[in-house]
Amino acid sequence: MLDIRRTILWVIFGFSLVLLWDQWQVFNGNKPTFLPSGKPTVAANAPATAGATNGVPTASSSTSGAAGAVPTQAAAPAASERIAITTDLFKADIDSQGATVDHLELLKYEDNGDRSKHVVLFEDGSPATRYVAQSGLINPVDSGDRFPNHLTPMAVKSGPHEMADGQNALEVTFESQPVGGLKYIKTYIFNRGSYSIGVRHEVVNMSDKPRDAQLYLQLVRHGTVAAGTMFGTNTFTGPAAYTNEKKFHKLDFKDIAKGKAEPPPAANDGWVAMVQHYFVSAWLLTGAGSDQLKREFRVRDLGDNLYSIAMVAALPKIAPGTTQVVSSSLFAGPEIERTLEATAPGLDLVKDYGIFAIISKPLYWLLNEIHALLGNWGWSIVALVVLLKAAFYWLNAKAYASMAKMKSISPKVTEMRERLKDKPQEMQQEMMRIYREEKVNPMGGCVPIVIQIPVFIALYWVLLSSVEMRHAPWIGWIHDLSAPDPWYILPVVMTGTSLFQTWLNPTPPDPMQAKLMWIMPLAFSVMFIFFPAGLVLYWITNNTLSITQQWFINKRLGVLGKK
């Protein structure tokens, strides 16, 4: 019975590693090896709603939460110029047509494929790569005048477009001609050291009548995501929204395409975002009076594999000759947890920790605190494992003592099984009698495995989702803890420690189970070759500390080296 239970636990543990291996394949842009998904990915030629190509939100949202067809009067493309902006963190292009941010490079982050290049977050290329940040005005009365939107030509005001040394802020202003009696002035404010780009919206009523208008803040992104496994546990990519009442909402591309997406109801707070691995963009309303602006949350399938999420805020009535000013912020950068927490309530939730978030979040906090002391993420992982082993020391000591006792009675059990192999019921009773007399708990040695499974998976998600691990070096040949060991040294060491730990454990009396106990570490080592180096480092440290503790316990009980 003990052997069967231990084998079952090993199988569960092995299956967990298989799932993790599949997820790591997914996030490296490969197809799952073991468990391919039966669900099709979002089609590149998904049907578009009528006139959806211009992407302007409608005057009213549909009951399903996704906006209906765009106005039938589609704006014709106008000649535009791209204004290049350079700061300490960004290299951006802003299209004068609507003052849309259509290209944004993150200068502090290198591209995975070519580290001589930077990560490109926004890009206005083909539908397969398009990702832009838009804003504009819409008329609450759908049959009324059109107002300036992201298709409206705007002129850039003269001024510097590059942040100089010692300069803390850079402002770039765009201004439209009056459309429908309203002039729209949009000012981007880049602050040194900040991934939050301030965006000031000034709406000037040039007509002789009061005007009602709505301000929309919109993100448009291609719907291409990594293929998921049949369990759908990969880190989320797609639109998201947050309100204080409904909290964090993920809005899947597939649900948007089917018209089943349910964004949160209108509220006086909240934000919208586009989430992907390591990086996020988000529109937020900021400044005095922002909590008085009621906003709607809308998602749309624009066709050609493009999807949008928008936050639409109703502005107070604008009297003739007056100006309505609204402040907002466009966050575009890495998912650094503390930065996200300081930017807006709930924004840290875009960092996906998977199903074990309750364990992953404190693990990340502890890992981050250790890194603040050591300054190296690799050594921080080692120190984290030491602390975890110290926390579980007495529990593991009891478990290893139980395993040592099992090893000491292994010859007696083997002899009994051979003697009663034709009498299974009597053999089971005799085995339980031996356990009682020797005061051995058959399940005691399984406790460490059960405890390590959720911690192992939780730390996997911490290493997978934390942008701090991206391109973080450890020592020597390990230049990126989020990537596999290029020389396969860590996987080989991990395999050696796993085999040595198997030698320390009690040998199952059944020959097949005994062989399985030796084969499984070798089988796992193949997957660990492709696991991130940080995860393998964690497992080596854990194995080494476990071996040390088990070695001394076995030696103290006189079973070291016995089969």
Phi, psi and omega in degrees: 000317179301315183296320180296315181296317180295321178297319179299317179296320178296321178296317178299315179298317179296320179295324176298319178295323177299316179297317180296320178299316178301318180295321179294324174299317181300315185280356169262012176082012179257167177280151176302140183280315189258325189232072179294147182282142173272356182268133178288150175284167181299128184289143180288338180252040179301142183296138180261153173285162185303129177065022187286355187294333182277342172070013179281128178301151179277171183291334179218144181276156179280167183292337181279353180098343176260141183291151178279201183295149178286166179305142183292339178275087183279135181287139178281143178301135180249154177298138184216166174234155180253126181263119181275129180240135176229127176231190179290336183247334188237151160234111190233155170238132177243121180282129181293344173283097180082001184051050181272134174281104185246003173207130181211117175255142177261106190289343180269358184233129182271149178291145181294318184286319181226103187285359171278350179251167179260161173295129176256115180271303178263141178203127180258071179252225177288165177305335181290339183234001187291135180200110186221162176244123185236159172203159181176192183241147173226153179272127179300336177265108188300330182272001183273194180295148172279146178249167179301133179224196184285359174259355184280132176297137179227147180257136179274136178283151181294148181154171181291148178240007179229132180284119182279162176302133181084352179274131185264341181214147178228125180247134177230122187245136175241145183222134179263164167283158178301133176228119183066025179089357181243137172254138186244123178243123183239125181240123176267133182238109179263123180252137181302132176078006184239136175272001176265116179265117177289138178229115179259128182250120177245122181247113184254124177275106181267359183267182179257014180231150174299147182233139170257133181216158174239140176259127176247140175241119194225143173241130179241129182218150172295153183264018180284123178229161177296142179299134180271164175274174182295345180265351175060040185256008183288156181303140188290138170231126178147188181290154176210154178218159181215137167224158181297329182280311186264353179063211190278130180240122169267136182237100188290142178304319182296321178293324178295316180297328180271358182074021183254001181291141181234086176293162181295156178292167181304144183207169177264013179211174175116176182209168175235153185209161167242123187250141171211177183297122176080331188229158183209151169236147183207141172260131179227143171270131185229177175087172181297136177085356181295332179284357177263354181268113177284131185235144174256155181241125186227144174231151181213150168264111183272357185084170181054034178064030178246139181226150180230150168230133185226149171245120185246118184250132176280124180271151174300155180302132184259115181286156178303134177079004181252168182235132174257124182248129178233131178258138178219175180221134174252105176275130179214101183179198184284156179273067174273119193303314183293324177295317180296318179299322182283342184279314182199150176301130176081354183292335178293345181287348177292340176282111190272118178259006179074202187284345181253037181301327181296334176264323185296318184298311176294329176296317178295318180301313180295318179298320180293321178294320178295319180297326178299333179272319187266330178075010179220125185291329178295310178293333177293323176296316179300314181295324178298317179296320178301317179294319179295318178294325177293321180296325183258017189302307186291325177296315179293324180299317178296320181294315180292327176295320177296319178294322178296320177295322177299322180292326181291329181263003182303317178301320180295319180293319180298317179297319180294318180297322178292322182289325185246028185296338178266001180232077187300322182292316179294324179296321180293319179295319180295322179296317179295326178296317179298317180298319180294314182294323182273356181055053180248133175266112184301331182265358185299322181284351182272346184301314180303322180295315181298319181292321186286335183301305180294325178293319178300312180294318181297316179292328174303313181291326176298312181292326182287319188266346185274115181295340178297332180282342183293118180063022178276125181278162172242272177222156171048247187278350181271101181258351182210107182289344179270358180245160178297155176297118184293336181255002176061021181289313181298316177300323178294316178297318179299318179297318179298317179293324179293319179293320179295322179293325176297322178295326180287334183284160176299139178278124179298140180296329181285125183301321181295317179293325178296318177294321180298322180298331179272330183286323186300315177301325178291321179294319180294329183297331178296317179291323182294341176300327185257002178281156177300144183301326180297322179290319178295322177299318176302314186290323177297314180298317180297315179298317182297315179293322178294318179298316180300313181294316182290326179301311182293324179292315178298321180293320180295325182269001175073027181245008182294127178087354179275147177274000000 
